[in-house]
Amino acid sequence: WEQALREHGEKLLSQRTADFVLLSSPSTLTVNDSGVRKQQGSIVLLGADIDQSQDVSMTGNLDVFRSRAARMALNQLRLHLLNAR
């Protein structure tokens, strides 16, 4: 998924309609040997001077996972903008 996200993000950036693109993969539900259910996915932040990805695997239901993944992506962008000053 990460490569597909990057390709889509680069296409959006090449259209010059945004300075940054935040993308997230679909989540996959996995169960470990202990029976703990975990949502797995990743987020990608792309821009002219940034190309970062981050794993967003965590326990919890899908709605909580989506909310956390969105907050993680926005925080990744926030931290980049603070460091770019």
Secondary structure, 3 states (H helix, E strand, C coil): CHHHHHHHHHHHHHCCCCCEEEEECCCEEEECCCCCEEEECEEEEEECCEEEEEECCECCCHHHHHHHHHHHHHHHHHHHHHHCC
